[in-house]
Amino acid sequence: MNIKIISINQINAAAYNPRIELQPGDSEYEKLRRSIESFVTWSLWNERTGNMVGGHQRYKIMLNE
């Protein structure tokens, strides 16, 4: 495993992500937002394709903040 810190602008949300998109105000959205503010957070990213592999909800929340 190779850990890199990259700009959020280098990450593409994968179109095949099956998760329901959370919205500000949703209890799960707010719970995750508070967690991101309190802890180090991550997303898995495929360097070859530029697509995210895991962490789509965190990614969306970080884009909104």
MOPAC internal coordinates of N, CA, C and O (Angstrom, degrees):
PM7 1SCF
backbone

  N    0.0000 0     0.00 0     0.00 0    0    0    0
  C    1.4400 1     0.00 0     0.00 0    1    0    0
  C    1.5268 1   107.75 1     0.00 0    2    1    0
  O    1.2310 1   120.98 1   -41.58 1    3    2    1
  N    1.3030 1   115.73 1   138.42 1    3    2    1
  C    1.4578 1   122.59 1   177.54 1    5    3    2
  C    1.5193 1   107.83 1  -118.41 1    6    5    3
  O    1.2310 1   119.72 1   -60.56 1    7    6    5
  N    1.3112 1   118.15 1   119.44 1    7    6    5
  C    1.4581 1   122.09 1  -178.57 1    9    7    6
  C    1.5229 1   108.47 1   -97.44 1   10    9    7
  O    1.2310 1   120.85 1   -53.27 1   11   10    9
  N    1.3292 1   115.98 1   126.73 1   11   10    9
  C    1.4571 1   121.93 1   178.60 1   13   11   10
  C    1.5194 1   109.64 1  -129.83 1   14   13   11
  O    1.2310 1   121.00 1   -30.41 1   15   14   13
  N    1.2953 1   115.69 1   149.59 1   15   14   13
  C    1.4588 1   120.75 1   170.92 1   17   15   14
  C    1.5150 1   105.84 1  -105.17 1   18   17   15
  O    1.2310 1   121.10 1   -58.75 1   19   18   17
  N    1.3272 1   115.50 1   121.25 1   19   18   17
  C    1.4655 1   121.02 1  -178.28 1   21   19   18
  C    1.5178 1   109.44 1  -129.57 1   22   21   19
  O    1.2310 1   120.95 1   -17.01 1   23   22   21
  N    1.3017 1   115.78 1   162.99 1   23   22   21
  C    1.4592 1   121.64 1   177.12 1   25   23   22
  C    1.5255 1   109.26 1   -69.63 1   26   25   23
  O    1.2310 1   121.14 1   -36.09 1   27   26   25
  N    1.3095 1   115.43 1   143.91 1   27   26   25
  C    1.4717 1   120.06 1   178.11 1   29   27   26
  C    1.5337 1   110.93 1   -60.58 1   30   29   27
  O    1.2310 1   120.63 1   156.59 1   31   30   29
  N    1.3260 1   116.40 1   -23.41 1   31   30   29
  C    1.4687 1   120.65 1   178.95 1   33   31   30
  C    1.5145 1   113.09 1   -70.96 1   34   33   31
  O    1.2310 1   119.65 1   166.64 1   35   34   33
  N    1.3291 1   118.27 1   -13.36 1   35   34   33
  C    1.4556 1   122.06 1   179.01 1   37   35   34
  C    1.5181 1   112.63 1   -87.86 1   38   37   35
  O    1.2310 1   120.34 1   175.96 1   39   38   37
  N    1.3195 1   116.96 1    -4.04 1   39   38   37
  C    1.4639 1   121.61 1  -175.03 1   41   39   38
  C    1.5199 1   110.12 1  -104.42 1   42   41   39
  O    1.2310 1   121.10 1   -43.76 1   43   42   41
  N    1.3184 1   115.50 1   136.24 1   43   42   41
  C    1.4673 1   122.08 1   174.91 1   45   43   42
  C    1.5231 1   108.30 1  -110.03 1   46   45   43
  O    1.2310 1   120.39 1   -52.44 1   47   46   45
  N    1.3123 1   116.85 1   127.56 1   47   46   45
  C    1.4617 1   119.42 1   173.48 1   49   47   46
  C    1.5242 1   107.32 1   -66.00 1   50   49   47
  O    1.2310 1   120.39 1   -49.17 1   51   50   49
  N    1.3103 1   116.87 1   130.83 1   51   50   49
  C    1.4583 1   120.66 1  -179.18 1   53   51   50
  C    1.5257 1   109.93 1   -69.64 1   54   53   51
  O    1.2310 1   120.76 1   -48.94 1   55   54   53
  N    1.3141 1   116.15 1   131.06 1   55   54   53
  C    1.4632 1   121.33 1  -178.35 1   57   55   54
  C    1.5261 1   112.28 1   -64.23 1   58   57   55
  O    1.2310 1   120.38 1   156.81 1   59   58   57
  N    1.3146 1   116.88 1   -23.19 1   59   58   57
  C    1.4639 1   121.72 1  -177.50 1   61   59   58
  C    1.5223 1   113.31 1   -89.05 1   62   61   59
  O    1.2310 1   119.66 1  -172.00 1   63   62   61
  N    1.3442 1   118.25 1     8.00 1   63   62   61
  C    1.4549 1   121.01 1   179.63 1   65   63   62
  C    1.5291 1   109.79 1   -60.92 1   66   65   63
  O    1.2310 1   119.87 1   -58.56 1   67   66   65
  N    1.3404 1   117.86 1   121.44 1   67   66   65
  C    1.4677 1   120.51 1  -175.40 1   69   67   66
  C    1.5263 1   114.90 1   -82.83 1   70   69   67
  O    1.2310 1   119.69 1   173.20 1   71   70   69
  N    1.3129 1   118.19 1    -6.80 1   71   70   69
  C    1.4582 1   121.00 1  -175.24 1   73   71   70
  C    1.5263 1   112.50 1   -69.08 1   74   73   71
  O    1.2310 1   121.27 1   -31.42 1   75   74   73
  N    1.3145 1   115.18 1   148.58 1   75   74   73
  C    1.4634 1   121.37 1   172.41 1   77   75   74
  C    1.5179 1   106.74 1   -74.65 1   78   77   75
  O    1.2310 1   120.18 1   -45.65 1   79   78   77
  N    1.3199 1   117.26 1   134.35 1   79   78   77
  C    1.4536 1   120.77 1  -178.26 1   81   79   78
  C    1.5170 1   110.54 1   -73.77 1   82   81   79
  O    1.2310 1   120.94 1   -57.89 1   83   82   81
  N    1.3343 1   115.80 1   122.11 1   83   82   81
  C    1.4536 1   121.15 1   177.58 1   85   83   82
  C    1.5178 1   109.92 1   -76.37 1   86   85   83
  O    1.2310 1   120.76 1   -28.19 1   87   86   85
  N    1.3229 1   116.16 1   151.81 1   87   86   85
  C    1.4545 1   122.39 1  -179.87 1   89   87   86
  C    1.5236 1   109.48 1  -121.22 1   90   89   87
  O    1.2310 1   119.70 1   -31.72 1   91   90   89
  N    1.3472 1   118.18 1   148.28 1   91   90   89
  C    1.4611 1   119.51 1   174.96 1   93   91   90
  C    1.5310 1   109.74 1   -53.47 1   94   93   91
  O    1.2310 1   121.32 1   -43.65 1   95   94   93
  N    1.3120 1   115.08 1   136.35 1   95   94   93
  C    1.4608 1   120.09 1  -177.35 1   97   95   94
  C    1.5209 1   112.59 1   100.56 1   98   97   95
  O    1.2310 1   119.67 1   153.03 1   99   98   97
  N    1.3490 1   118.23 1   -26.97 1   99   98   97
  C    1.4653 1   120.90 1   174.63 1  101   99   98
  C    1.5212 1   108.13 1   -63.84 1  102  101   99
  O    1.2310 1   120.13 1   -38.65 1  103  102  101
  N    1.3116 1   117.37 1   141.35 1  103  102  101
  C    1.4684 1   120.07 1  -177.73 1  105  103  102
  C    1.5299 1   111.59 1   -60.00 1  106  105  103
  O    1.2310 1   119.77 1   139.02 1  107  106  105
  N    1.3201 1   118.05 1   -40.98 1  107  106  105
  C    1.4707 1   120.76 1   179.28 1  109  107  106
  C    1.5244 1   111.25 1   -66.74 1  110  109  107
  O    1.2310 1   120.06 1   142.63 1  111  110  109
  N    1.3220 1   117.50 1   -37.37 1  111  110  109
  C    1.4671 1   122.23 1   177.29 1  113  111  110
  C    1.5199 1   109.62 1   -61.62 1  114  113  111
  O    1.2310 1   120.28 1   130.77 1  115  114  113
  N    1.3273 1   117.06 1   -49.23 1  115  114  113
  C    1.4582 1   121.73 1  -177.31 1  117  115  114
  C    1.5282 1   111.14 1   -66.07 1  118  117  115
  O    1.2310 1   120.18 1   141.57 1  119  118  117
  N    1.3104 1   117.26 1   -38.43 1  119  118  117
  C    1.4609 1   121.53 1   178.11 1  121  119  118
  C    1.5327 1   110.13 1   -63.39 1  122  121  119
  O    1.2310 1   120.30 1   135.99 1  123  122  121
  N    1.3116 1   117.04 1   -44.01 1  123  122  121
  C    1.4546 1   121.65 1   179.19 1  125  123  122
  C    1.5301 1   110.97 1   -68.33 1  126  125  123
  O    1.2310 1   119.98 1   141.15 1  127  126  125
  N    1.3215 1   117.64 1   -38.85 1  127  126  125
  C    1.4684 1   121.91 1   178.07 1  129  127  126
  C    1.5293 1   110.37 1   -60.23 1  130  129  127
  O    1.2310 1   120.38 1   135.09 1  131  130  129
  N    1.3313 1   116.88 1   -44.91 1  131  130  129
  C    1.4680 1   120.64 1   178.71 1  133  131  130
  C    1.5309 1   111.00 1   -63.99 1  134  133  131
  O    1.2310 1   120.54 1   141.94 1  135  134  133
  N    1.3080 1   116.57 1   -38.06 1  135  134  133
  C    1.4591 1   120.90 1   178.22 1  137  135  134
  C    1.5274 1   110.91 1   -64.00 1  138  137  135
  O    1.2310 1   120.24 1   137.57 1  139  138  137
  N    1.3284 1   117.15 1   -42.43 1  139  138  137
  C    1.4655 1   121.82 1   178.88 1  141  139  138
  C    1.5237 1   110.27 1   -62.06 1  142  141  139
  O    1.2310 1   120.25 1   141.27 1  143  142  141
  N    1.3194 1   117.13 1   -38.73 1  143  142  141
  C    1.4703 1   120.98 1   179.62 1  145  143  142
  C    1.5265 1   111.85 1   -68.26 1  146  145  143
  O    1.2310 1   119.97 1   152.29 1  147  146  145
  N    1.3259 1   117.67 1   -27.71 1  147  146  145
  C    1.4540 1   121.81 1  -174.81 1  149  147  146
  C    1.5248 1   114.34 1   -94.41 1  150  149  147
  O    1.2310 1   120.11 1   153.24 1  151  150  149
  N    1.3149 1   117.39 1   -26.76 1  151  150  149
  C    1.4608 1   120.87 1  -172.49 1  153  151  150
  C    1.5276 1   110.62 1  -129.33 1  154  153  151
  O    1.2310 1   121.80 1   -19.52 1  155  154  153
  N    1.3249 1   114.17 1   160.48 1  155  154  153
  C    1.4672 1   119.74 1   171.82 1  157  155  154
  C    1.5182 1   106.99 1   -67.01 1  158  157  155
  O    1.2310 1   120.36 1   -43.36 1  159  158  157
  N    1.3010 1   116.92 1   136.64 1  159  158  157
  C    1.4578 1   120.33 1  -177.97 1  161  159  158
  C    1.5194 1   110.18 1  -123.43 1  162  161  159
  O    1.2310 1   120.13 1   -15.05 1  163  162  161
  N    1.2942 1   117.36 1   164.95 1  163  162  161
  C    1.4516 1   121.65 1  -176.01 1  165  163  162
  C    1.5183 1   111.00 1  -148.94 1  166  165  163
  O    1.2310 1   121.56 1   -15.39 1  167  166  165
  N    1.2780 1   114.63 1   164.61 1  167  166  165
  C    1.4618 1   123.70 1   168.88 1  169  167  166
  C    1.5144 1   106.86 1  -138.80 1  170  169  167
  O    1.2310 1   120.39 1   -32.01 1  171  170  169
  N    1.3075 1   116.86 1   147.99 1  171  170  169
  C    1.4642 1   120.78 1   175.25 1  173  171  170
  C    1.5119 1   108.38 1   -92.60 1  174  173  171
  O    1.2310 1   120.94 1   -44.02 1  175  174  173
  N    1.3172 1   115.81 1   135.98 1  175  174  173
  C    1.4505 1   121.93 1  -171.90 1  177  175  174
  C    1.5204 1   109.15 1  -134.68 1  178  177  175
  O    1.2310 1   120.12 1   -44.99 1  179  178  177
  N    1.3174 1   117.38 1   135.01 1  179  178  177
  C    1.4578 1   122.33 1   176.40 1  181  179  178
  C    1.5221 1   107.51 1   -90.70 1  182  181  179
  O    1.2310 1   120.52 1   -71.22 1  183  182  181
  N    1.3081 1   116.61 1   108.78 1  183  182  181
  C    1.4630 1   121.00 1  -175.54 1  185  183  182
  C    1.5277 1   112.07 1   -61.05 1  186  185  183
  O    1.2310 1   120.16 1   144.12 1  187  186  185
  N    1.3221 1   117.29 1   -35.88 1  187  186  185
  C    1.4680 1   121.03 1  -177.88 1  189  187  186
  C    1.5240 1   111.94 1   -66.61 1  190  189  187
  O    1.2310 1   120.34 1   135.00 1  191  190  189
  N    1.3317 1   116.96 1   -45.00 1  191  190  189
  C    1.4701 1   120.09 1  -177.04 1  193  191  190
  C    1.5250 1   112.70 1   -93.96 1  194  193  191
  O    1.2310 1   120.06 1   158.48 1  195  194  193
  N    1.3296 1   117.49 1   -21.52 1  195  194  193
  C    1.4607 1   121.60 1  -175.14 1  197  195  194
  C    1.5175 1   112.81 1    80.02 1  198  197  195
  O    1.2310 1   120.24 1  -176.69 1  199  198  197
  N    1.3388 1   117.16 1     3.31 1  199  198  197
  C    1.4626 1   121.38 1  -178.74 1  201  199  198
  C    1.5137 1   111.24 1   -90.92 1  202  201  199
  O    1.2310 1   121.37 1   -34.38 1  203  202  201
  N    1.3044 1   114.98 1   145.62 1  203  202  201
  C    1.4409 1   122.14 1   175.30 1  205  203  202
  C    1.5237 1   109.29 1   -73.41 1  206  205  203
  O    1.2310 1   120.95 1   -39.55 1  207  206  205
  N    1.3224 1   115.79 1   140.45 1  207  206  205
  C    1.4561 1   121.68 1   178.76 1  209  207  206
  C    1.5210 1   110.28 1  -103.92 1  210  209  207
  O    1.2310 1   120.05 1   148.03 1  211  210  209
  N    1.3101 1   117.51 1   -31.97 1  211  210  209
  C    1.4667 1   121.83 1   179.33 1  213  211  210
  C    1.5084 1   109.59 1  -155.87 1  214  213  211
  O    1.2310 1   120.42 1   -33.00 1  215  214  213
  N    1.3211 1   116.81 1   147.00 1  215  214  213
  C    1.4553 1   121.76 1   178.57 1  217  215  214
  C    1.5167 1   113.60 1   104.56 1  218  217  215
  O    1.2310 1   120.38 1  -156.72 1  219  218  217
  N    1.3352 1   116.88 1    23.28 1  219  218  217
  C    1.4670 1   120.73 1  -177.29 1  221  219  218
  C    1.5232 1   113.31 1   -59.37 1  222  221  219
  O    1.2310 1   120.07 1   138.95 1  223  222  221
  N    1.3274 1   117.47 1   -41.05 1  223  222  221
  C    1.4661 1   119.72 1  -178.54 1  225  223  222
  C    1.5269 1   110.21 1   -67.10 1  226  225  223
  O    1.2310 1   120.30 1   135.94 1  227  226  225
  N    1.3412 1   117.04 1   -44.06 1  227  226  225
  C    1.4654 1   120.44 1   177.61 1  229  227  226
  C    1.5208 1   110.42 1   -60.90 1  230  229  227
  O    1.2310 1   120.30 1   138.44 1  231  230  229
  N    1.3163 1   117.03 1   -41.56 1  231  230  229
  C    1.4679 1   122.52 1   178.92 1  233  231  230
  C    1.5285 1   110.93 1   -58.57 1  234  233  231
  O    1.2310 1   120.38 1   132.45 1  235  234  233
  N    1.3277 1   116.88 1   -47.55 1  235  234  233
  C    1.4702 1   120.64 1  -179.33 1  237  235  234
  C    1.5247 1   111.40 1   -62.67 1  238  237  235
  O    1.2310 1   120.67 1   139.24 1  239  238  237
  N    1.3196 1   116.32 1   -40.76 1  239  238  237
  C    1.4644 1   120.18 1   179.95 1  241  239  238
  C    1.5231 1   110.09 1   -66.71 1  242  241  239
  O    1.2310 1   120.19 1   136.70 1  243  242  241
  N    1.3249 1   117.24 1   -43.30 1  243  242  241
  C    1.4645 1   119.98 1   179.82 1  245  243  242
  C    1.5217 1   111.22 1   -63.39 1  246  245  243
  O    1.2310 1   119.81 1   146.41 1  247  246  245
  N    1.3234 1   117.96 1   -33.59 1  247  246  245
  C    1.4657 1   120.88 1   176.95 1  249  247  246
  C    1.5266 1   111.22 1   -66.29 1  250  249  247
  O    1.2310 1   120.13 1   147.12 1  251  250  249
  N    1.3325 1   117.36 1   -32.88 1  251  250  249
  C    1.4635 1   121.42 1  -177.88 1  253  251  250
  C    1.5168 1   113.09 1   -80.94 1  254  253  251
  O    1.2310 1   119.73 1   164.15 1  255  254  253
  N    1.3128 1   118.13 1   -15.85 1  255  254  253
  C    1.4745 1   121.08 1  -176.50 1  257  255  254
  C    1.4938 1   111.33 1   -87.58 1  258  257  255
  O    1.2310 1   120.10 1   180.00 1  259  258  257

